[in-house]
Amino acid sequence: MNLFNKVKQGMLDSTKAIKEISSDVTELTKVKIALSKDMSRIDELYYDLGKKMYTSYEENPNIELTEEVSSALLEIKATLERIKEYEAKIESLKGIMKCKQCGYEVSEGAKFCSNCGSKIEIQETLKKEDIEKNHADSVEEEKPE
């Protein structure tokens, strides 16, 4: 009976480990999808911004920025910030940390950068809820009215 319990416990431990790995892979995939959507959105925004700027310029070469252009610029900025957050989350999920001084990849848990020698500050990781909220907000913005 003791052998049976050991085999059973081994199977339970293996199942638990597989579940944790699967959860991490699923979260990584979700973040990558959100990143891809925002990258596509940036391309659309750049296209729209260029089109608006060109049309405005055709109508008046000495034009100041219109409200539409200012709004597009703000949306581009916000989307680029979300992209940085997604990239940081992907690096965090993969266990990649970067030195804030030189940008060199350092191993997780390192105290100093092996490239420039500066002290490594632990970066705040994004919470899963923040990623999902940002993704939900970007999906709502894309829906036609």
trRosetta pair geometry for C-beta under 8 A, 3 or more apart (Angstrom, degrees):
i j d omega theta_ij theta_ji phi_ij phi_ji
1 4 5.5 -53 -156 33 40 116
1 5 6.6 40 150 -19 68 103
2 5 5.8 -53 -153 34 34 112
2 6 6.6 35 150 -19 65 104
3 6 5.7 -53 -151 35 34 112
3 7 6.4 32 153 -17 66 105
4 7 5.8 -55 -149 37 31 109
4 8 6.2 32 153 -20 65 109
5 8 5.5 -53 -143 39 31 114
5 9 6.2 31 156 -19 65 106
6 9 5.8 -53 -145 37 29 109
6 10 6.3 33 153 -21 63 106
7 10 5.7 -54 -149 35 30 114
7 11 6.5 30 153 -18 64 105
8 11 5.8 -56 -152 35 30 110
8 12 6.4 29 152 -18 64 106
9 12 5.6 -53 -147 37 34 112
9 13 6.3 35 154 -19 66 105
10 13 5.8 -54 -147 36 30 111
10 14 6.4 30 154 -18 64 107
11 14 5.7 -54 -147 37 32 112
11 15 6.3 33 154 -20 65 106
12 15 5.7 -53 -147 36 30 112
12 16 6.4 32 154 -21 64 106
13 16 5.7 -54 -149 35 31 113
13 17 6.4 30 154 -18 65 105
14 17 5.8 -55 -149 36 32 110
14 18 6.3 30 154 -18 66 107
15 18 5.8 -55 -147 37 31 111
15 19 6.3 35 153 -22 64 106
16 19 5.7 -54 -150 34 30 114
16 20 6.6 30 153 -18 64 104
17 20 5.8 -54 -151 34 32 110
17 21 6.5 29 153 -16 65 106
18 21 5.8 -56 -147 39 32 110
18 22 6.1 34 154 -21 66 109
19 22 5.7 -55 -145 38 28 113
19 23 6.3 33 154 -23 63 105
20 23 5.7 -53 -149 33 30 113
20 24 6.6 29 153 -17 63 104
21 24 5.8 -55 -152 36 33 110
21 25 6.4 30 152 -17 66 107
22 25 5.7 -55 -146 38 32 110
22 26 6.2 34 154 -21 65 106
23 26 5.7 -53 -147 35 30 113
23 27 6.4 28 155 -17 64 106
24 27 5.8 -55 -148 37 30 109
24 28 6.2 32 153 -20 65 107
24 93 6.4 156 -169 -166 91 102
25 28 5.6 -54 -146 37 31 113
25 29 6.3 34 153 -21 64 106
26 29 5.7 -54 -149 35 30 112
26 30 6.5 32 153 -20 64 104
27 30 5.7 -52 -150 34 33 113
27 31 6.5 31 154 -17 65 105
27 93 6.4 -165 103 -118 107 140
27 128 6.6 -74 -135 -114 122 112
28 31 5.9 -56 -150 37 31 109
28 32 6.3 31 152 -19 65 107
28 90 6.6 88 -147 -128 84 73
28 93 4.8 177 -89 133 95 152
28 94 7.4 90 -121 -57 131 80
29 32 5.6 -55 -146 37 31 111
29 33 6.4 33 155 -20 65 104
30 33 5.8 -54 -149 34 30 111
30 34 6.4 29 153 -16 64 106
30 131 7.2 98 119 133 110 130
30 132 7.9 -13 157 -85 136 81
30 135 7.7 -63 167 -63 95 169
31 34 5.7 -54 -148 38 33 111
31 35 6.2 37 151 -22 65 106
31 86 5.4 163 -179 -153 90 86
31 89 5.0 -139 -144 106 147 125
31 90 5.6 -174 117 -70 131 81
31 93 6.9 170 29 -8 152 148
31 131 5.9 -53 -100 -158 90 145
32 35 5.5 -51 -146 36 32 115
32 36 6.3 35 153 -21 64 105
32 86 7.8 136 -91 174 28 115
32 90 6.5 85 -74 -100 79 124
33 36 5.7 -52 -148 35 31 113
33 37 6.5 33 153 -20 64 104
34 37 5.8 -52 -149 34 32 112
34 38 6.5 26 155 -14 65 106
34 82 7.9 -103 151 159 107 113
34 86 5.7 -159 97 -110 102 133
34 131 6.5 162 40 180 168 93
34 134 7.2 83 -179 98 138 99
34 135 4.2 -80 -116 -99 124 114
34 138 7.4 117 -158 48 89 141
35 38 5.9 -60 -150 40 30 106
35 39 6.3 32 153 -22 66 106
35 83 6.3 93 -143 -136 79 69
35 86 3.9 174 -82 139 97 147
35 87 6.7 109 -124 -59 134 65
35 90 7.0 -12 -40 -39 154 131
36 39 5.6 -52 -145 34 31 112
36 40 6.5 31 154 -17 63 104
37 40 5.8 -56 -153 37 31 111
37 41 6.3 34 148 -22 65 106
37 135 7.5 86 57 -142 141 87
37 138 6.4 127 118 123 121 134
37 139 7.7 -12 163 -78 157 76
37 142 8.0 -84 180 -42 114 155
38 41 5.2 -49 -144 35 37 117
38 42 6.5 46 153 -25 65 97
38 79 5.3 176 -165 -168 99 94
38 82 5.4 -142 -127 98 157 117
38 83 5.1 -162 115 -74 131 86
38 86 6.8 168 34 -4 141 149
38 138 6.1 -63 -84 -144 89 162
39 42 5.7 -46 -153 28 33 114
39 43 6.9 36 148 -18 61 100
39 83 6.4 100 -71 -116 73 125
40 43 5.6 -51 -156 32 37 113
40 44 6.6 36 148 -17 66 103
41 44 5.6 -53 -151 36 36 112
41 45 6.2 36 151 -20 68 106
41 79 5.5 -138 102 -142 119 147
41 138 6.6 -106 -41 -168 165 116
41 142 7.1 -101 -101 -82 115 113
42 45 5.6 -55 -145 38 32 111
42 46 6.3 34 155 -20 66 104
42 76 6.5 87 -134 -140 78 79
42 79 5.4 -176 -75 119 85 133
42 80 6.7 87 -106 -72 128 75
42 83 7.1 -4 -43 -48 138 144
43 46 5.9 -53 -148 35 29 111
43 47 6.4 31 153 -19 62 106
44 47 5.7 -57 -152 36 31 113
44 48 6.2 27 154 -15 67 107
45 48 5.7 -53 -142 40 32 109
45 49 6.0 34 156 -21 66 108
45 72 5.9 162 -167 -167 92 91
45 75 5.9 -152 -127 103 139 110
45 76 4.9 175 132 -83 141 88
45 79 6.7 165 -2 26 155 153
46 49 5.7 -54 -143 37 28 113
46 50 6.2 29 157 -19 63 107
46 76 7.1 92 -66 -114 68 129
47 50 5.9 -58 -151 36 26 110
47 51 6.3 25 153 -18 63 109
48 51 5.6 -57 -147 37 31 112
48 52 6.2 29 156 -17 66 107
48 72 6.1 -152 104 -127 107 136
49 52 5.8 -56 -146 38 29 109
49 53 6.1 28 156 -18 65 109
49 69 6.6 92 -145 -137 82 74
49 72 4.5 170 -89 138 94 142
49 73 7.0 101 -123 -66 134 64
49 76 6.9 -8 -46 -47 148 137
50 53 5.7 -55 -143 38 29 110
50 54 6.1 27 158 -19 65 109
51 54 5.9 -56 -146 37 26 109
51 55 6.3 26 156 -17 63 108
52 55 5.9 -55 -145 38 29 109
52 56 6.2 28 157 -16 64 109
52 66 7.4 -119 165 52 115 124
52 68 5.5 -140 -157 118 147 122
52 69 5.6 -174 118 -80 128 83
52 72 6.6 163 34 -10 150 156
53 56 5.8 -58 -147 40 28 110
53 57 6.1 28 155 -21 65 110
53 69 6.2 90 -76 -114 79 127
54 57 5.6 -55 -145 37 30 112
54 58 6.3 35 154 -24 64 103
55 58 5.7 -50 -149 31 30 113
55 59 6.6 23 154 -12 62 107
56 59 5.9 -62 -152 40 31 107
56 60 6.7 -44 171 49 67 86
56 63 5.0 -140 156 100 104 168
56 66 6.0 -148 -106 -14 144 124
56 69 7.0 -50 -9 -46 158 131
57 60 7.3 -96 -139 73 23 47
57 61 5.8 43 -169 -111 73 53
57 63 6.4 -127 -91 26 48 124
59 63 7.3 58 79 -62 89 138
60 63 4.3 105 94 -63 104 100
63 66 7.3 -22 167 -42 122 90
65 69 4.7 -125 -161 86 86 126
65 70 5.3 102 141 -57 122 88
65 73 7.7 -21 -160 -10 141 140
66 69 4.9 97 53 8 75 100
66 70 7.0 -138 97 -3 40 89
67 70 5.6 -55 -146 40 33 113
67 71 6.1 37 154 -22 66 107
68 71 5.7 -57 -150 36 28 112
68 72 6.4 27 153 -18 64 106
69 72 5.6 -52 -147 36 32 112
69 73 6.4 35 152 -21 65 104
70 73 5.7 -53 -149 34 31 113
70 74 6.5 31 152 -18 64 104
71 74 5.8 -54 -151 35 32 111
71 75 6.5 29 153 -17 65 106
72 75 5.7 -55 -147 38 32 110
72 76 6.3 37 152 -22 65 104
73 76 5.7 -51 -148 33 31 113
73 77 6.5 33 152 -20 63 105
74 77 5.7 -53 -150 34 32 113
74 78 6.4 30 154 -17 65 106
75 78 5.7 -53 -146 38 33 110
75 79 6.2 31 156 -18 66 108
75 141 8.0 159 -144 -174 121 149
76 79 5.9 -59 -147 39 28 109
76 80 6.2 30 155 -20 65 107
77 80 5.8 -56 -148 35 28 111
77 81 6.6 31 152 -21 62 104
78 81 5.7 -53 -153 32 32 113
78 82 6.7 32 150 -17 64 102
79 82 5.6 -50 -151 35 37 112
79 83 6.4 42 149 -24 66 102
79 138 7.4 98 -114 -116 91 119
80 83 5.4 -48 -149 31 35 116
80 84 6.7 39 151 -20 64 99
81 84 5.7 -50 -154 32 34 112
81 85 6.7 36 148 -19 64 103
82 85 5.4 -53 -152 35 37 115
82 86 6.4 38 151 -20 68 102
82 134 5.2 165 -132 -180 116 132
82 138 6.9 153 146 -60 172 132
83 86 5.7 -52 -148 35 33 111
83 87 6.4 32 153 -18 65 105
84 87 5.7 -54 -147 38 31 111
84 88 6.3 32 153 -19 65 106
85 88 5.7 -56 -149 37 30 111
85 89 6.3 31 152 -21 65 106
85 126 5.6 89 -177 -77 99 147
85 130 7.6 -108 176 132 140 118
85 131 7.5 -170 134 -97 113 76
85 134 6.9 144 85 -36 146 176
86 89 5.6 -54 -147 36 32 112
86 90 6.4 34 153 -21 65 103
86 131 7.2 104 -100 -132 74 102
87 90 5.7 -50 -148 34 32 112
87 91 6.5 33 152 -17 63 104
88 91 5.7 -54 -150 38 33 112
88 92 6.2 36 150 -22 65 107
88 123 6.9 -119 -165 142 120 144
88 125 7.9 -169 139 -129 100 54
88 126 6.7 111 93 -19 107 112
89 92 5.4 -52 -146 36 32 115
89 93 6.3 32 155 -18 66 104
89 125 7.1 96 -115 -166 67 79
89 126 4.7 -52 -83 40 109 124
89 131 6.1 82 -113 -86 170 129
90 93 5.8 -53 -145 37 30 109
90 94 6.3 18 156 -8 64 110
91 94 5.9 -64 -146 46 29 104
91 96 4.0 -89 -161 76 83 103
91 97 7.1 127 150 -82 113 30
91 98 6.9 -33 -177 -18 157 101
92 95 7.6 38 -179 -74 29 24
92 96 7.5 -83 -55 54 23 65
92 97 7.9 57 -98 -82 60 71
92 123 7.5 -121 -85 87 110 114
92 125 4.7 132 -158 -123 156 105
92 126 7.3 171 29 23 154 80
95 107 7.9 0 148 -160 102 61
95 108 4.6 -78 -171 -28 88 136
96 105 5.7 -44 -162 -144 99 112
96 108 7.7 -79 -75 -54 11 93
97 105 7.1 121 73 -158 45 61
97 106 5.2 -45 86 68 97 85
97 107 7.3 19 37 118 104 12
97 108 5.6 125 -12 -93 116 60
97 110 7.1 -164 71 36 133 103
97 120 6.7 65 136 -167 135 130
97 123 6.8 172 -139 13 95 113
98 103 5.5 -11 -180 -156 121 45
98 104 6.8 152 -153 73 72 29
98 105 5.7 -44 -96 -95 72 51
98 106 6.9 134 -120 14 20 83
99 102 5.0 13 93 47 128 79
99 103 6.3 -55 67 0 80 12
99 104 4.8 16 19 49 121 81
99 106 5.7 87 -50 -22 86 121
99 113 3.9 37 -98 -99 140 134
99 115 6.5 -135 8 47 155 113
99 116 6.3 152 151 34 159 113
99 118 6.3 113 -166 63 117 107
99 120 6.3 -87 -107 -102 73 86
100 118 7.6 -99 60 109 78 137
100 120 8.0 137 3 -137 88 53
100 121 6.2 -7 -4 37 136 108
100 123 7.9 149 -64 -75 108 105
101 113 6.6 -122 47 -2 115 159
101 116 5.3 -125 100 85 129 153
101 118 4.3 91 -8 28 151 157
102 113 6.4 134 34 168 114 158
102 115 5.4 -128 86 102 150 127
102 116 4.4 152 -22 -25 137 136
102 118 7.4 152 -7 20 97 121
104 113 5.7 105 64 -164 120 115
104 114 7.3 -126 129 60 140 72
104 115 3.8 145 -41 6 173 149
104 116 6.8 165 9 -6 132 94
106 110 4.4 -106 162 50 116 149
106 113 5.6 -106 -71 -116 135 64
106 114 6.5 149 -116 7 94 89
106 115 7.9 -119 -73 3 95 97
106 120 5.8 -122 85 -97 160 142
107 110 5.0 108 64 -40 74 112
110 113 7.3 90 130 -87 133 34
110 114 7.3 -80 -156 -29 147 92
110 120 5.4 81 99 3 87 159
111 119 6.8 -40 161 -144 71 73
111 120 6.0 -176 178 36 18 102
112 117 5.9 -7 173 -160 118 45
112 118 6.8 172 -153 88 77 24
112 119 5.8 -49 -101 -103 74 43
112 120 6.1 -157 -94 -11 16 91
113 116 4.9 10 97 48 134 78
113 117 6.0 -56 69 -3 85 12
113 118 5.2 19 18 50 120 71
113 119 7.9 -48 -5 3 84 5
113 120 6.0 133 -51 -65 72 93
114 117 8.0 40 -134 -72 14 50
126 130 5.0 -119 -174 76 94 129
126 131 5.7 97 132 -52 127 94
127 130 4.6 98 60 -1 81 103
127 131 7.4 -151 95 -4 46 83
128 131 5.8 -54 -154 35 36 111
128 132 6.3 30 152 -14 69 108
129 132 5.8 -57 -146 41 32 109
129 133 6.1 35 154 -23 67 107
130 133 5.7 -54 -144 36 29 112
130 134 6.3 27 157 -16 64 106
131 134 6.0 -57 -149 38 28 108
131 135 6.2 26 154 -18 64 110
132 135 5.6 -55 -144 39 31 112
132 136 6.1 33 155 -21 66 106
133 136 5.7 -53 -145 36 29 110
133 137 6.3 31 154 -20 63 105
134 137 5.7 -53 -148 35 30 113
134 138 6.4 26 155 -17 64 106
135 138 5.9 -56 -148 37 31 107
135 139 6.4 32 153 -20 65 106
136 139 5.7 -53 -147 35 32 112
136 140 6.4 34 153 -21 64 104
137 140 5.8 -54 -150 34 31 112
137 141 6.6 32 153 -21 64 105
138 141 5.6 -50 -150 32 35 114
138 142 6.7 34 153 -21 64 106
139 142 5.8 -59 -154 34 33 111
139 143 7.1 45 149 -35 64 96
140 143 5.9 -43 -157 11 37 115
